[in-house]
Amino acid sequence: MKKSIIALVAVAALAGCSTTEKDALTGAAVGATIGAIATGRPGGALAGAAIGGVSAVLIGRATRRGYCTYRNPATGKLYTDRCPRDYNW
C-alpha cells in the first residue's frame, strides 16, 4: 500500500512539470537506482542521481533542438511547437 501511494504521488508531481523537468526527474531516478545497485551505498545513489539528472537534461535538449515550449495565454497550458525561423540558440 505504501509503495502505491508513493507511486501515485510521483505521477501527480510529474503531471504538472515541463518536459525539461520530467527529463531531469526521470534521469535522476534512473541514475540513483543504478548508483545504489552498483555501489550499495547512499553516496553512490546521490552521485548517480546528479549525473543522471544532468545527463538527461542535456540529452533532452539536444534531441529536441528546433522546438520551443509555449504557454497558451487562455488556458495556461504548455505546448511544444517549432521555434520561429529567426530564433537564436
HTML snippet that shows the backbone in 3Dmol.js (N, CA, C, O; Angstrom):
<script src="https://3Dmol.org/build/3Dmol-min.js"></script>
<div id="view" style="width:600px;height:400px;position:relative"></div>
<script>
const pdb = `
ATOM      1  N   MET A   1       0.824  -1.192   0.000  1.00  0.00           N
ATOM      2  CA  MET A   1       0.000   0.000   0.000  1.00  0.00           C
ATOM      3  C   MET A   1       0.872   1.262   0.000  1.00  0.00           C
ATOM      4  O   MET A   1       0.589   2.225  -0.712  1.00  0.00           O
ATOM      5  N   LYS A   2       1.924   1.240   0.801  1.00  0.00           N
ATOM      6  CA  LYS A   2       2.802   2.399   0.905  1.00  0.00           C
ATOM      7  C   LYS A   2       3.466   2.705  -0.440  1.00  0.00           C
ATOM      8  O   LYS A   2       3.585   3.868  -0.825  1.00  0.00           O
ATOM      9  N   LYS A   3       3.900   1.656  -1.159  1.00  0.00           N
ATOM     10  CA  LYS A   3       4.532   1.852  -2.461  1.00  0.00           C
ATOM     11  C   LYS A   3       3.546   2.412  -3.478  1.00  0.00           C
ATOM     12  O   LYS A   3       3.923   3.217  -4.329  1.00  0.00           O
ATOM     13  N   SER A   4       2.289   1.991  -3.397  1.00  0.00           N
ATOM     14  CA  SER A   4       1.265   2.505  -4.312  1.00  0.00           C
ATOM     15  C   SER A   4       1.024   3.989  -4.087  1.00  0.00           C
ATOM     16  O   SER A   4       0.861   4.745  -5.045  1.00  0.00           O
ATOM     17  N   ILE A   5       1.000   4.402  -2.855  1.00  0.00           N
ATOM     18  CA  ILE A   5       0.784   5.822  -2.535  1.00  0.00           C
ATOM     19  C   ILE A   5       1.970   6.649  -3.030  1.00  0.00           C
ATOM     20  O   ILE A   5       1.785   7.733  -3.583  1.00  0.00           O
ATOM     21  N   ILE A   6       3.176   6.143  -2.835  1.00  0.00           N
ATOM     22  CA  ILE A   6       4.367   6.856  -3.304  1.00  0.00           C
ATOM     23  C   ILE A   6       4.341   6.974  -4.824  1.00  0.00           C
ATOM     24  O   ILE A   6       4.677   8.026  -5.368  1.00  0.00           O
ATOM     25  N   ALA A   7       3.947   5.908  -5.511  1.00  0.00           N
ATOM     26  CA  ALA A   7       3.873   5.940  -6.974  1.00  0.00           C
ATOM     27  C   ALA A   7       2.830   6.944  -7.454  1.00  0.00           C
ATOM     28  O   ALA A   7       3.072   7.668  -8.420  1.00  0.00           O
ATOM     29  N   LEU A   8       1.682   6.996  -6.799  1.00  0.00           N
ATOM     30  CA  LEU A   8       0.641   7.956  -7.183  1.00  0.00           C
ATOM     31  C   LEU A   8       1.089   9.397  -6.963  1.00  0.00           C
ATOM     32  O   LEU A   8       0.807  10.268  -7.785  1.00  0.00           O
ATOM     33  N   VAL A   9       1.773   9.645  -5.876  1.00  0.00           N
ATOM     34  CA  VAL A   9       2.280  10.991  -5.601  1.00  0.00           C
ATOM     35  C   VAL A   9       3.319  11.379  -6.650  1.00  0.00           C
ATOM     36  O   VAL A   9       3.339  12.520  -7.111  1.00  0.00           O
ATOM     37  N   ALA A  10       4.176  10.440  -7.027  1.00  0.00           N
ATOM     38  CA  ALA A  10       5.201  10.724  -8.038  1.00  0.00           C
ATOM     39  C   ALA A  10       4.566  11.034  -9.381  1.00  0.00           C
ATOM     40  O   ALA A  10       4.998  11.964 -10.062  1.00  0.00           O
ATOM     41  N   VAL A  11       3.555  10.282  -9.778  1.00  0.00           N
ATOM     42  CA  VAL A  11       2.866  10.538 -11.042  1.00  0.00           C
ATOM     43  C   VAL A  11       2.170  11.888 -11.011  1.00  0.00           C
ATOM     44  O   VAL A  11       2.215  12.629 -11.993  1.00  0.00           O
ATOM     45  N   ALA A  12       1.536  12.213  -9.912  1.00  0.00           N
ATOM     46  CA  ALA A  12       0.856  13.504  -9.799  1.00  0.00           C
ATOM     47  C   ALA A  12       1.854  14.658  -9.853  1.00  0.00           C
ATOM     48  O   ALA A  12       1.568  15.701 -10.441  1.00  0.00           O
ATOM     49  N   ALA A  13       3.014  14.475  -9.249  1.00  0.00           N
ATOM     50  CA  ALA A  13       4.033  15.524  -9.274  1.00  0.00           C
ATOM     51  C   ALA A  13       4.572  15.739 -10.679  1.00  0.00           C
ATOM     52  O   ALA A  13       4.827  16.875 -11.079  1.00  0.00           O
ATOM     53  N   LEU A  14       4.745  14.665 -11.428  1.00  0.00           N
ATOM     54  CA  LEU A  14       5.267  14.782 -12.790  1.00  0.00           C
ATOM     55  C   LEU A  14       4.248  15.363 -13.763  1.00  0.00           C
ATOM     56  O   LEU A  14       4.632  15.927 -14.788  1.00  0.00           O
ATOM     57  N   ALA A  15       2.978  15.240 -13.467  1.00  0.00           N
ATOM     58  CA  ALA A  15       1.936  15.684 -14.398  1.00  0.00           C
ATOM     59  C   ALA A  15       2.017  17.182 -14.680  1.00  0.00           C
ATOM     60  O   ALA A  15       1.694  17.610 -15.788  1.00  0.00           O
ATOM     61  N   GLY A  16       2.436  17.978 -13.718  1.00  0.00           N
ATOM     62  CA  GLY A  16       2.483  19.418 -13.904  1.00  0.00           C
ATOM     63  C   GLY A  16       3.831  19.946 -14.354  1.00  0.00           C
ATOM     64  O   GLY A  16       4.013  21.159 -14.449  1.00  0.00           O
ATOM     65  N   CYS A  17       4.765  19.076 -14.629  1.00  0.00           N
ATOM     66  CA  CYS A  17       6.122  19.502 -14.970  1.00  0.00           C
ATOM     67  C   CYS A  17       6.294  19.747 -16.463  1.00  0.00           C
ATOM     68  O   CYS A  17       5.571  19.197 -17.292  1.00  0.00           O
ATOM     69  N   SER A  18       7.265  20.581 -16.777  1.00  0.00           N
ATOM     70  CA  SER A  18       7.635  20.781 -18.171  1.00  0.00           C
ATOM     71  C   SER A  18       8.450  19.585 -18.645  1.00  0.00           C
ATOM     72  O   SER A  18       8.824  18.728 -17.844  1.00  0.00           O
ATOM     73  N   THR A  19       8.721  19.526 -19.922  1.00  0.00           N
ATOM     74  CA  THR A  19       9.488  18.410 -20.478  1.00  0.00           C
ATOM     75  C   THR A  19      10.883  18.352 -19.872  1.00  0.00           C
ATOM     76  O   THR A  19      11.377  17.266 -19.566  1.00  0.00           O
ATOM     77  N   THR A  20      11.515  19.482 -19.697  1.00  0.00           N
ATOM     78  CA  THR A  20      12.861  19.502 -19.113  1.00  0.00           C
ATOM     79  C   THR A  20      12.846  18.978 -17.682  1.00  0.00           C
ATOM     80  O   THR A  20      13.733  18.225 -17.282  1.00  0.00           O
ATOM     81  N   GLU A  21      11.842  19.377 -16.914  1.00  0.00           N
ATOM     82  CA  GLU A  21      11.750  18.905 -15.536  1.00  0.00           C
ATOM     83  C   GLU A  21      11.494  17.403 -15.485  1.00  0.00           C
ATOM     84  O   GLU A  21      12.046  16.704 -14.635  1.00  0.00           O
ATOM     85  N   LYS A  22      10.655  16.909 -16.395  1.00  0.00           N
ATOM     86  CA  LYS A  22      10.403  15.464 -16.451  1.00  0.00           C
ATOM     87  C   LYS A  22      11.672  14.714 -16.828  1.00  0.00           C
ATOM     88  O   LYS A  22      11.969  13.665 -16.257  1.00  0.00           O
ATOM     89  N   ASP A  23      12.422  15.251 -17.790  1.00  0.00           N
ATOM     90  CA  ASP A  23      13.695  14.635 -18.171  1.00  0.00           C
ATOM     91  C   ASP A  23      14.627  14.551 -16.970  1.00  0.00           C
ATOM     92  O   ASP A  23      15.238  13.512 -16.718  1.00  0.00           O
ATOM     93  N   ALA A  24      14.732  15.646 -16.237  1.00  0.00           N
ATOM     94  CA  ALA A  24      15.648  15.694 -15.089  1.00  0.00           C
ATOM     95  C   ALA A  24      15.215  14.715 -14.002  1.00  0.00           C
ATOM     96  O   ALA A  24      16.049  14.000 -13.445  1.00  0.00           O
ATOM     97  N   LEU A  25      13.920  14.677 -13.696  1.00  0.00           N
ATOM     98  CA  LEU A  25      13.435  13.776 -12.655  1.00  0.00           C
ATOM     99  C   LEU A  25      13.617  12.316 -13.054  1.00  0.00           C
ATOM    100  O   LEU A  25      14.030  11.491 -12.239  1.00  0.00           O
ATOM    101  N   THR A  26      13.309  12.003 -14.298  1.00  0.00           N
ATOM    102  CA  THR A  26      13.464  10.628 -14.762  1.00  0.00           C
ATOM    103  C   THR A  26      14.936  10.220 -14.758  1.00  0.00           C
ATOM    104  O   THR A  26      15.280   9.132 -14.297  1.00  0.00           O
ATOM    105  N   GLY A  27      15.799  11.088 -15.269  1.00  0.00           N
ATOM    106  CA  GLY A  27      17.231  10.800 -15.277  1.00  0.00           C
ATOM    107  C   GLY A  27      17.795  10.634 -13.873  1.00  0.00           C
ATOM    108  O   GLY A  27      18.621   9.755 -13.627  1.00  0.00           O
ATOM    109  N   ALA A  28      17.343  11.482 -12.954  1.00  0.00           N
ATOM    110  CA  ALA A  28      17.813  11.390 -11.575  1.00  0.00           C
ATOM    111  C   ALA A  28      17.346  10.090 -10.925  1.00  0.00           C
ATOM    112  O   ALA A  28      18.104   9.460 -10.189  1.00  0.00           O
ATOM    113  N   ALA A  29      16.120   9.691 -11.190  1.00  0.00           N
ATOM    114  CA  ALA A  29      15.607   8.444 -10.613  1.00  0.00           C
ATOM    115  C   ALA A  29      16.364   7.235 -11.150  1.00  0.00           C
ATOM    116  O   ALA A  29      16.744   6.344 -10.390  1.00  0.00           O
ATOM    117  N   VAL A  30      16.577   7.209 -12.448  1.00  0.00           N
ATOM    118  CA  VAL A  30      17.316   6.096 -13.048  1.00  0.00           C
ATOM    119  C   VAL A  30      18.761   6.096 -12.550  1.00  0.00           C
ATOM    120  O   VAL A  30      19.300   5.046 -12.200  1.00  0.00           O
ATOM    121  N   GLY A  31      19.379   7.261 -12.520  1.00  0.00           N
ATOM    122  CA  GLY A  31      20.758   7.361 -12.041  1.00  0.00           C
ATOM    123  C   GLY A  31      20.901   6.941 -10.588  1.00  0.00           C
ATOM    124  O   GLY A  31      21.863   6.262 -10.229  1.00  0.00           O
ATOM    125  N   ALA A  32      19.954   7.337  -9.754  1.00  0.00           N
ATOM    126  CA  ALA A  32      20.005   6.954  -8.342  1.00  0.00           C
ATOM    127  C   ALA A  32      19.859   5.446  -8.184  1.00  0.00           C
ATOM    128  O   ALA A  32      20.538   4.831  -7.360  1.00  0.00           O
ATOM    129  N   THR A  33      18.977   4.858  -8.971  1.00  0.00           N
ATOM    130  CA  THR A  33      18.790   3.405  -8.903  1.00  0.00           C
ATOM    131  C   THR A  33      20.060   2.676  -9.321  1.00  0.00           C
ATOM    132  O   THR A  33      20.506   1.752  -8.640  1.00  0.00           O
ATOM    133  N   ILE A  34      20.638   3.090 -10.435  1.00  0.00           N
ATOM    134  CA  ILE A  34      21.864   2.449 -10.910  1.00  0.00           C
ATOM    135  C   ILE A  34      23.008   2.666  -9.921  1.00  0.00           C
ATOM    136  O   ILE A  34      23.771   1.742  -9.638  1.00  0.00           O
ATOM    137  N   GLY A  35      23.129   3.889  -9.395  1.00  0.00           N
ATOM    138  CA  GLY A  35      24.188   4.178  -8.427  1.00  0.00           C
ATOM    139  C   GLY A  35      24.043   3.359  -7.159  1.00  0.00           C
ATOM    140  O   GLY A  35      25.036   2.888  -6.605  1.00  0.00           O
ATOM    141  N   ALA A  36      22.801   3.184  -6.693  1.00  0.00           N
ATOM    142  CA  ALA A  36      22.574   2.398  -5.483  1.00  0.00           C
ATOM    143  C   ALA A  36      22.882   0.927  -5.709  1.00  0.00           C
ATOM    144  O   ALA A  36      23.474   0.272  -4.852  1.00  0.00           O
ATOM    145  N   ILE A  37      22.475   0.403  -6.875  1.00  0.00           N
ATOM    146  CA  ILE A  37      22.739  -1.005  -7.179  1.00  0.00           C
ATOM    147  C   ILE A  37      24.239  -1.241  -7.368  1.00  0.00           C
ATOM    148  O   ILE A  37      24.778  -2.240  -6.890  1.00  0.00           O
ATOM    149  N   ALA A  38      24.901  -0.335  -8.054  1.00  0.00           N
ATOM    150  CA  ALA A  38      26.320  -0.517  -8.361  1.00  0.00           C
ATOM    151  C   ALA A  38      27.198  -0.424  -7.125  1.00  0.00           C
ATOM    152  O   ALA A  38      28.152  -1.188  -6.983  1.00  0.00           O
ATOM    153  N   THR A  39      26.887   0.500  -6.233  1.00  0.00           N
ATOM    154  CA  THR A  39      27.764   0.708  -5.079  1.00  0.00           C
ATOM    155  C   THR A  39      27.209   0.156  -3.776  1.00  0.00           C
ATOM    156  O   THR A  39      27.971  -0.221  -2.885  1.00  0.00           O
ATOM    157  N   GLY A  40      25.891   0.107  -3.660  1.00  0.00           N
ATOM    158  CA  GLY A  40      25.290  -0.336  -2.408  1.00  0.00           C
ATOM    159  C   GLY A  40      25.379   0.695  -1.309  1.00  0.00           C
ATOM    160  O   GLY A  40      25.186   0.365  -0.139  1.00  0.00           O
ATOM    161  N   ARG A  41      25.665   1.932  -1.655  1.00  0.00           N
ATOM    162  CA  ARG A  41      25.830   3.000  -0.659  1.00  0.00           C
ATOM    163  C   ARG A  41      24.966   4.210  -1.012  1.00  0.00           C
ATOM    164  O   ARG A  41      24.667   4.434  -2.185  1.00  0.00           O
ATOM    165  N   PRO A  42      24.565   4.985  -0.014  1.00  0.00           N
ATOM    166  CA  PRO A  42      23.786   6.195  -0.294  1.00  0.00           C
ATOM    167  C   PRO A  42      24.541   7.209  -1.147  1.00  0.00           C
ATOM    168  O   PRO A  42      23.940   7.902  -1.968  1.00  0.00           O
ATOM    169  N   GLY A  43      25.849   7.298  -0.957  1.00  0.00           N
ATOM    170  CA  GLY A  43      26.659   8.218  -1.755  1.00  0.00           C
ATOM    171  C   GLY A  43      26.627   7.873  -3.231  1.00  0.00           C
ATOM    172  O   GLY A  43      26.615   8.761  -4.082  1.00  0.00           O
ATOM    173  N   GLY A  44      26.611   6.584  -3.534  1.00  0.00           N
ATOM    174  CA  GLY A  44      26.514   6.143  -4.924  1.00  0.00           C
ATOM    175  C   GLY A  44      25.177   6.517  -5.533  1.00  0.00           C
ATOM    176  O   GLY A  44      25.098   6.883  -6.705  1.00  0.00           O
ATOM    177  N   ALA A  45      24.127   6.422  -4.731  1.00  0.00           N
ATOM    178  CA  ALA A  45      22.797   6.817  -5.208  1.00  0.00           C
ATOM    179  C   ALA A  45      22.736   8.319  -5.466  1.00  0.00           C
ATOM    180  O   ALA A  45      22.145   8.757  -6.453  1.00  0.00           O
ATOM    181  N   LEU A  46      23.340   9.104  -4.588  1.00  0.00           N
ATOM    182  CA  LEU A  46      23.344  10.556  -4.775  1.00  0.00           C
ATOM    183  C   LEU A  46      24.151  10.963  -6.001  1.00  0.00           C
ATOM    184  O   LEU A  46      23.728  11.823  -6.775  1.00  0.00           O
ATOM    185  N   ALA A  47      25.303  10.347  -6.172  1.00  0.00           N
ATOM    186  CA  ALA A  47      26.121  10.653  -7.347  1.00  0.00           C
ATOM    187  C   ALA A  47      25.395  10.237  -8.624  1.00  0.00           C
ATOM    188  O   ALA A  47      25.401  10.970  -9.613  1.00  0.00           O
ATOM    189  N   GLY A  48      24.777   9.072  -8.601  1.00  0.00           N
ATOM    190  CA  GLY A  48      24.017   8.603  -9.757  1.00  0.00           C
ATOM    191  C   GLY A  48      22.853   9.517 -10.094  1.00  0.00           C
ATOM    192  O   GLY A  48      22.568   9.765 -11.266  1.00  0.00           O
ATOM    193  N   ALA A  49      22.177  10.022  -9.058  1.00  0.00           N
ATOM    194  CA  ALA A  49      21.054  10.942  -9.284  1.00  0.00           C
ATOM    195  C   ALA A  49      21.537  12.238  -9.923  1.00  0.00           C
ATOM    196  O   ALA A  49      20.904  12.750 -10.846  1.00  0.00           O
ATOM    197  N   ALA A  50      22.645  12.766  -9.440  1.00  0.00           N
ATOM    198  CA  ALA A  50      23.172  14.017 -10.002  1.00  0.00           C
ATOM    199  C   ALA A  50      23.615  13.826 -11.447  1.00  0.00           C
ATOM    200  O   ALA A  50      23.291  14.635 -12.317  1.00  0.00           O
ATOM    201  N   ILE A  51      24.351  12.763 -11.694  1.00  0.00           N
ATOM    202  CA  ILE A  51      24.838  12.510 -13.052  1.00  0.00           C
ATOM    203  C   ILE A  51      23.681  12.212 -13.991  1.00  0.00           C
ATOM    204  O   ILE A  51      23.653  12.708 -15.117  1.00  0.00           O
ATOM    205  N   GLY A  52      22.727  11.409 -13.539  1.00  0.00           N
ATOM    206  CA  GLY A  52      21.574  11.060 -14.369  1.00  0.00           C
ATOM    207  C   GLY A  52      20.696  12.255 -14.689  1.00  0.00           C
ATOM    208  O   GLY A  52      20.235  12.402 -15.821  1.00  0.00           O
ATOM    209  N   GLY A  53      20.460  13.109 -13.706  1.00  0.00           N
ATOM    210  CA  GLY A  53      19.625  14.292 -13.930  1.00  0.00           C
ATOM    211  C   GLY A  53      20.227  15.253 -14.932  1.00  0.00           C
ATOM    212  O   GLY A  53      19.546  15.714 -15.848  1.00  0.00           O
ATOM    213  N   VAL A  54      21.499  15.555 -14.762  1.00  0.00           N
ATOM    214  CA  VAL A  54      22.178  16.482 -15.676  1.00  0.00           C
ATOM    215  C   VAL A  54      22.262  15.893 -17.078  1.00  0.00           C
ATOM    216  O   VAL A  54      22.013  16.585 -18.065  1.00  0.00           O
ATOM    217  N   SER A  55      22.612  14.619 -17.162  1.00  0.00           N
ATOM    218  CA  SER A  55      22.732  13.966 -18.467  1.00  0.00           C
ATOM    219  C   SER A  55      21.400  13.956 -19.212  1.00  0.00           C
ATOM    220  O   SER A  55      21.358  14.213 -20.416  1.00  0.00           O
ATOM    221  N   ALA A  56      20.326  13.664 -18.508  1.00  0.00           N
ATOM    222  CA  ALA A  56      19.011  13.603 -19.139  1.00  0.00           C
ATOM    223  C   ALA A  56      18.588  14.958 -19.686  1.00  0.00           C
ATOM    224  O   ALA A  56      18.006  15.034 -20.769  1.00  0.00           O
ATOM    225  N   VAL A  57      18.871  16.022 -18.957  1.00  0.00           N
ATOM    226  CA  VAL A  57      18.516  17.360 -19.439  1.00  0.00           C
ATOM    227  C   VAL A  57      19.324  17.705 -20.691  1.00  0.00           C
ATOM    228  O   VAL A  57      18.771  18.221 -21.662  1.00  0.00           O
ATOM    229  N   LEU A  58      20.614  17.425 -20.673  1.00  0.00           N
ATOM    230  CA  LEU A  58      21.450  17.738 -21.834  1.00  0.00           C
ATOM    231  C   LEU A  58      21.054  16.916 -23.055  1.00  0.00           C
ATOM    232  O   LEU A  58      20.998  17.451 -24.163  1.00  0.00           O
ATOM    233  N   ILE A  59      20.783  15.647 -22.876  1.00  0.00           N
ATOM    234  CA  ILE A  59      20.369  14.795 -23.993  1.00  0.00           C
ATOM    235  C   ILE A  59      18.993  15.231 -24.494  1.00  0.00           C
ATOM    236  O   ILE A  59      18.751  15.258 -25.701  1.00  0.00           O
ATOM    237  N   GLY A  60      18.101  15.568 -23.583  1.00  0.00           N
ATOM    238  CA  GLY A  60      16.764  16.017 -23.981  1.00  0.00           C
ATOM    239  C   GLY A  60      16.806  17.287 -24.809  1.00  0.00           C
ATOM    240  O   GLY A  60      16.083  17.404 -25.798  1.00  0.00           O
ATOM    241  N   ARG A  61      17.638  18.233 -24.422  1.00  0.00           N
ATOM    242  CA  ARG A  61      17.761  19.473 -25.193  1.00  0.00           C
ATOM    243  C   ARG A  61      18.331  19.218 -26.576  1.00  0.00           C
ATOM    244  O   ARG A  61      17.892  19.821 -27.555  1.00  0.00           O
ATOM    245  N   ALA A  62      19.295  18.339 -26.658  1.00  0.00           N
ATOM    246  CA  ALA A  62      19.928  18.046 -27.946  1.00  0.00           C
ATOM    247  C   ALA A  62      18.965  17.361 -28.901  1.00  0.00           C
ATOM    248  O   ALA A  62      19.009  17.606 -30.107  1.00  0.00           O
ATOM    249  N   THR A  63      18.106  16.517 -28.386  1.00  0.00           N
ATOM    250  CA  THR A  63      17.190  15.782 -29.263  1.00  0.00           C
ATOM    251  C   THR A  63      15.965  16.601 -29.646  1.00  0.00           C
ATOM    252  O   THR A  63      15.292  16.277 -30.624  1.00  0.00           O
ATOM    253  N   ARG A  64      15.666  17.645 -28.901  1.00  0.00           N
ATOM    254  CA  ARG A  64      14.508  18.483 -29.225  1.00  0.00           C
ATOM    255  C   ARG A  64      14.908  19.844 -29.788  1.00  0.00           C
ATOM    256  O   ARG A  64      14.145  20.805 -29.695  1.00  0.00           O
ATOM    257  N   ARG A  65      16.071  19.923 -30.356  1.00  0.00           N
ATOM    258  CA  ARG A  65      16.561  21.186 -30.913  1.00  0.00           C
ATOM    259  C   ARG A  65      15.638  21.621 -32.047  1.00  0.00           C
ATOM    260  O   ARG A  65      15.254  20.811 -32.891  1.00  0.00           O
ATOM    261  N   GLY A  66      15.291  22.886 -32.062  1.00  0.00           N
ATOM    262  CA  GLY A  66      14.394  23.408 -33.087  1.00  0.00           C
ATOM    263  C   GLY A  66      12.951  23.496 -32.617  1.00  0.00           C
ATOM    264  O   GLY A  66      12.088  23.984 -33.346  1.00  0.00           O
ATOM    265  N   TYR A  67      12.685  23.028 -31.406  1.00  0.00           N
ATOM    266  CA  TYR A  67      11.338  23.103 -30.841  1.00  0.00           C
ATOM    267  C   TYR A  67      11.355  23.990 -29.604  1.00  0.00           C
ATOM    268  O   TYR A  67      12.297  23.952 -28.813  1.00  0.00           O
ATOM    269  N   CYS A  68      10.320  24.777 -29.448  1.00  0.00           N
ATOM    270  CA  CYS A  68      10.197  25.677 -28.310  1.00  0.00           C
ATOM    271  C   CYS A  68       8.938  25.331 -27.520  1.00  0.00           C
ATOM    272  O   CYS A  68       7.990  24.760 -28.060  1.00  0.00           O
ATOM    273  N   THR A  69       8.939  25.679 -26.252  1.00  0.00           N
ATOM    274  CA  THR A  69       7.773  25.465 -25.405  1.00  0.00           C
ATOM    275  C   THR A  69       7.061  26.797 -25.225  1.00  0.00           C
ATOM    276  O   THR A  69       7.674  27.808 -24.883  1.00  0.00           O
ATOM    277  N   TYR A  70       5.762  26.776 -25.460  1.00  0.00           N
ATOM    278  CA  TYR A  70       4.935  27.971 -25.354  1.00  0.00           C
ATOM    279  C   TYR A  70       3.835  27.738 -24.328  1.00  0.00           C
ATOM    280  O   TYR A  70       3.486  26.599 -24.016  1.00  0.00           O
ATOM    281  N   ARG A  71       3.294  28.839 -23.807  1.00  0.00           N
ATOM    282  CA  ARG A  71       2.164  28.754 -22.881  1.00  0.00           C
ATOM    283  C   ARG A  71       0.949  29.401 -23.537  1.00  0.00           C
ATOM    284  O   ARG A  71       1.014  30.542 -23.994  1.00  0.00           O
ATOM    285  N   ASN A  72      -0.149  28.670 -23.580  1.00  0.00           N
ATOM    286  CA  ASN A  72      -1.398  29.198 -24.109  1.00  0.00           C
ATOM    287  C   ASN A  72      -1.929  30.225 -23.118  1.00  0.00           C
ATOM    288  O   ASN A  72      -2.217  29.866 -21.977  1.00  0.00           O
ATOM    289  N   PRO A  73      -2.070  31.496 -23.512  1.00  0.00           N
ATOM    290  CA  PRO A  73      -2.493  32.520 -22.552  1.00  0.00           C
ATOM    291  C   PRO A  73      -3.922  32.319 -22.053  1.00  0.00           C
ATOM    292  O   PRO A  73      -4.258  32.750 -20.950  1.00  0.00           O
ATOM    293  N   ALA A  74      -4.760  31.672 -22.850  1.00  0.00           N
ATOM    294  CA  ALA A  74      -6.155  31.478 -22.439  1.00  0.00           C
ATOM    295  C   ALA A  74      -6.290  30.377 -21.389  1.00  0.00           C
ATOM    296  O   ALA A  74      -7.070  30.507 -20.446  1.00  0.00           O
ATOM    297  N   THR A  75      -5.531  29.297 -21.553  1.00  0.00           N
ATOM    298  CA  THR A  75      -5.683  28.154 -20.650  1.00  0.00           C
ATOM    299  C   THR A  75      -4.516  27.988 -19.681  1.00  0.00           C
ATOM    300  O   THR A  75      -4.656  27.347 -18.640  1.00  0.00           O
ATOM    301  N   GLY A  76      -3.364  28.569 -20.025  1.00  0.00           N
ATOM    302  CA  GLY A  76      -2.184  28.425 -19.188  1.00  0.00           C
ATOM    303  C   GLY A  76      -1.422  27.135 -19.423  1.00  0.00           C
ATOM    304  O   GLY A  76      -0.404  26.894 -18.773  1.00  0.00           O
ATOM    305  N   LYS A  77      -1.898  26.293 -20.348  1.00  0.00           N
ATOM    306  CA  LYS A  77      -1.236  25.016 -20.623  1.00  0.00           C
ATOM    307  C   LYS A  77      -0.006  25.224 -21.494  1.00  0.00           C
ATOM    308  O   LYS A  77       0.032  26.122 -22.336  1.00  0.00           O
ATOM    309  N   LEU A  78       1.002  24.377 -21.278  1.00  0.00           N
ATOM    310  CA  LEU A  78       2.217  24.417 -22.070  1.00  0.00           C
ATOM    311  C   LEU A  78       2.066  23.504 -23.276  1.00  0.00           C
ATOM    312  O   LEU A  78       1.443  22.446 -23.189  1.00  0.00           O
ATOM    313  N   TYR A  79       2.636  23.917 -24.400  1.00  0.00           N
ATOM    314  CA  TYR A  79       2.676  23.075 -25.588  1.00  0.00           C
ATOM    315  C   TYR A  79       3.986  23.314 -26.314  1.00  0.00           C
ATOM    316  O   TYR A  79       4.628  24.349 -26.135  1.00  0.00           O
ATOM    317  N   THR A  80       4.377  22.353 -27.134  1.00  0.00           N
ATOM    318  CA  THR A  80       5.640  22.419 -27.862  1.00  0.00           C
ATOM    319  C   THR A  80       5.359  22.528 -29.351  1.00  0.00           C
ATOM    320  O   THR A  80       4.503  21.824 -29.887  1.00  0.00           O
ATOM    321  N   ASP A  81       6.089  23.418 -30.011  1.00  0.00           N
ATOM    322  CA  ASP A  81       5.938  23.613 -31.446  1.00  0.00           C
ATOM    323  C   ASP A  81       7.289  24.085 -32.000  1.00  0.00           C
ATOM    324  O   ASP A  81       8.204  24.402 -31.240  1.00  0.00           O
ATOM    325  N   ARG A  82       7.397  24.125 -33.294  1.00  0.00           N
ATOM    326  CA  ARG A  82       8.633  24.602 -33.923  1.00  0.00           C
ATOM    327  C   ARG A  82       8.926  26.032 -33.483  1.00  0.00           C
ATOM    328  O   ARG A  82       8.018  26.846 -33.316  1.00  0.00           O
ATOM    329  N   CYS A  83      10.213  26.320 -33.300  1.00  0.00           N
ATOM    330  CA  CYS A  83      10.634  27.679 -32.961  1.00  0.00           C
ATOM    331  C   CYS A  83      10.542  28.559 -34.206  1.00  0.00           C
ATOM    332  O   CYS A  83      10.586  28.050 -35.326  1.00  0.00           O
ATOM    333  N   PRO A  84      10.413  29.881 -34.020  1.00  0.00           N
ATOM    334  CA  PRO A  84      10.431  30.796 -35.161  1.00  0.00           C
ATOM    335  C   PRO A  84      11.752  30.687 -35.920  1.00  0.00           C
ATOM    336  O   PRO A  84      12.778  30.333 -35.338  1.00  0.00           O
ATOM    337  N   ARG A  85      11.726  30.988 -37.204  1.00  0.00           N
ATOM    338  CA  ARG A  85      12.928  30.859 -38.037  1.00  0.00           C
ATOM    339  C   ARG A  85      14.073  31.747 -37.570  1.00  0.00           C
ATOM    340  O   ARG A  85      15.238  31.365 -37.688  1.00  0.00           O
ATOM    341  N   ASP A  86      13.761  32.922 -37.044  1.00  0.00           N
ATOM    342  CA  ASP A  86      14.809  33.841 -36.611  1.00  0.00           C
ATOM    343  C   ASP A  86      15.226  33.642 -35.160  1.00  0.00           C
ATOM    344  O   ASP A  86      15.934  34.481 -34.603  1.00  0.00           O
ATOM    345  N   TYR A  87      14.800  32.550 -34.543  1.00  0.00           N
ATOM    346  CA  TYR A  87      15.132  32.275 -33.158  1.00  0.00           C
ATOM    347  C   TYR A  87      16.598  31.898 -33.036  1.00  0.00           C
ATOM    348  O   TYR A  87      17.080  31.033 -33.767  1.00  0.00           O
ATOM    349  N   ASN A  88      17.313  32.541 -32.113  1.00  0.00           N
ATOM    350  CA  ASN A  88      18.738  32.263 -31.905  1.00  0.00           C
ATOM    351  C   ASN A  88      18.913  31.330 -30.724  1.00  0.00           C
ATOM    352  O   ASN A  88      18.305  31.528 -29.672  1.00  0.00           O
ATOM    353  N   TRP A  89      19.738  30.317 -30.896  1.00  0.00           N
ATOM    354  CA  TRP A  89      20.006  29.370 -29.823  1.00  0.00           C
ATOM    355  C   TRP A  89      20.997  29.989 -28.903  1.00  0.00           C
ATOM    356  O   TRP A  89      21.385  29.374 -27.910  1.00  0.00           O
TER     357      TRP A  89
END
`;
const viewer = $3Dmol.createViewer("view");
viewer.addModel(pdb, "pdb");
viewer.setStyle({}, {cartoon: {color: "spectrum"}});
viewer.zoomTo();
viewer.render();
</script>
